Amino acid sequence: MGVALIAYYVVSYLMITPPLTAATGTKPRVHLTLQTVASYGHAPHVDWVSYLARNPSGKWVHSTVLGVPSYSTVTVTIYQFDTATGLRNPFWGQPRGTVGGTMSVNGKTLQVLDPDLASHTFAIPDLGVSVPLKGVADDAKNQCSAAPCTLGQAHTTVTFSFKTGKPGKYRWQCFVPCAAGFPLGFGGPMQSVGWMDGYLMVK
Ligand SMILES: [Cu+2]
């Protein structure tokens, strides 16, 4: 009975849908600002790798449910605070589905990222979007240990744009198995909405 109750609470905790964070700007041009952190760092929540989203009032929210308009260009800025773990498939080093087929990393336009330098990928499979996120060097000074991280801490800045089409609910997630400690790295944060997995709500 005790075990069943604990299992029930753990499962319901993982099933909670975080609040929707809306893009800024107006259709057909909007902006999303995200950060990727190595550890969320707030007990009693699990200390997983996670995304956070910046809401229109500038506050960082622990949410991966993102609201964007249909038939629009969405420009995404991701502040990436985690160190590199490398992609398990070198093809993921190429940004796909972005406007111009490129991304900008720390202000430089790139068509491919050395797969060894990546930390995560931002991917929306239904829209054909996949963007590698450059990691912070292992020996970087002033690394961030708990969310939300600040721009004074070691990070890389990745920007890219993609286009939305018809309204709908689209799944997005990291596709680098980044769940250390889970079988083949595919559990935990990678399949938990609010952590490395989320929804793009296109209205
Ligand atoms: Cu990842």
Residues whose N, C-alpha, C, O or C-beta is under 5 A from the ligand:
A	BS01	CU	S119 H120 T121 C174 V176 C178
